[in-house]
Each structure stands twice: as C-alpha cells, then as structure tokens.
C-alpha cells in the first residue's frame, strides 16, 4: 500500500485500488477467493466487492499488536425489513446468498 507520510486516512475501508494491490486480482470474485484462501476477514458490498476494514488490514500487516475489536455492531433498530420482494438473488462472483433489503422507518 503506497501511503505517503502525512496523507490523511482515506476512510474506514481499503479503497478498490488497495484491495487490488493486496490481492493482485482485478475481478471482485477473484479478490474474494484470494481473501478466503488466506483467511482474511471481510464483508461484501451490495455491489459484490470485498470490503476490508483499514484497522484489520493494519493488524494483518503487522502495524498493530492486537486484533481490532469486533464488538462494534451497527444499530439497525430504526430499520425494518421490506416485505414485498425484499430478497435478492445471489449475484455471480459473490460469496453471499439471500440479502434482505432494509428501509428506514418514517420519523
């Protein structure tokens, strides 16, 4: 990862280019295969791309001594499941099956 000294943090997750550089793979499906093969923790975006937390990347690459805590669950209490056809079919090249779409409740 080419980070220049003094550059601000680019975000909570690695960029597409950083994931490409890490895995040496261009296609998201191949990136996911590589990440699974080497035991990396990641999420898959709605677009089917792997999302890797920057703190986890730093830990795996030796920049942190302890693994980041995994207890920071997002609060979805203000979201409800969409009842009319909210499930999507599995997209080719992704590692997930059914996904329930959520919608925000009116305030």
C-alpha positions in Angstrom: 0.0 0.0 0.0 1.6 3.2 -1.1 0.8 5.8 1.6 2.8 9.0 1.7 3.7 10.3 5.1 1.3 13.0 6.2 -1.5 11.7 4.0 -4.9 11.7 5.8 -6.6 8.4 6.4 -8.6 7.6 3.2 -11.5 6.0 5.1 -12.6 3.1 7.3 -12.1 0.6 4.4 -9.4 -0.1 1.9 -10.0 1.5 -1.5 -10.7 -0.6 -4.6 -7.1 0.1 -5.7 -5.8 -1.0 -2.3 -7.8 -4.3 -2.4 -6.5 -4.8 -6.0 -2.9 -4.2 -4.8 -3.3 -6.5 -1.8 -4.8 -9.5 -3.7 -3.1 -8.9 -7.1 -6.6 -9.6 -8.6 -8.7 -7.3 -10.6 -12.1 -9.0 -10.5 -14.1 -8.8 -7.3 -14.9 -12.5 -7.4 -11.2 -13.4 -7.7 -10.3 -10.9 -4.9 -12.9 -12.7 -2.7 -11.4 -16.1 -3.5 -7.9 -14.8 -2.6 -9.1 -13.3 0.7 -10.8 -16.5 1.7 -7.8 -18.6 0.7 -5.5 -16.6 3.0 -8.0 -16.3 5.9 -8.8 -12.5 5.7 -11.9 -11.1 7.4 -14.0 -9.0 5.0 -17.6 -8.0 4.1 -19.1 -8.0 0.7 -20.8 -4.8 -0.5 -24.1 -4.6 -2.3 -22.1 -4.3 -5.5 -20.4 -7.6 -4.8 -17.0 -6.1 -3.9 -14.9 -7.1 -0.8 -14.7 -4.5 1.9 -11.7 -4.7 4.3 -11.5 -2.6 7.4 -8.4 -0.5 7.4 -7.7 -1.3 11.1 -7.9 -5.1 10.2 -5.5 -4.6 7.3 -3.1 -2.8 9.6 -3.3 -5.7 12.1 -2.7 -8.3 9.4 0.3 -6.4 8.0 1.9 -6.1 11.5 1.2 -2.4 12.2 -1.0 -3.3 15.2 -0.2 -5.8 18.0 -3.8 -6.7 18.9 -6.6 -7.6 16.5 -9.3 -4.9 16.4 -12.4 -5.5 18.5 -15.3 -7.0 16.6 -17.9 -5.7 19.1 -18.9 -2.6 17.2 -22.2 -3.8 15.7 -24.2 -1.2 13.8 -27.5 -0.1 15.3 -30.3 -1.1 12.9 -33.1 -0.7 15.4 -34.6 2.1 13.2 -34.7 -0.1 10.1 -37.4 -2.6 9.1 -37.4 -5.5 6.7 -39.0 -4.7 3.3 -41.9 -7.2 3.0 -42.7 -7.0 -0.7 -40.0 -8.9 -2.5 -37.1 -7.7 -0.4 -34.8 -10.6 -1.0 -32.4 -10.5 -4.0 -30.9 -13.5 -5.9 -27.2 -14.3 -5.5 -25.1 -12.3 -7.9 -22.4 -14.2 -9.8 -18.9 -13.9 -8.4 -20.1 -13.0 -4.9 -19.9 -15.1 -1.7 -23.3 -14.4 -0.3 -26.8 -15.8 -0.8 -30.1 -14.1 0.0 -29.9 -10.5 1.3 -32.9 -8.8 2.9 -33.3 -5.2 1.8 -34.0 -2.8 4.7 -35.8 0.5 4.6 -35.7 3.4 7.0 -38.9 3.9 9.0 -40.5 7.3 8.6 -39.7 9.5 11.5 
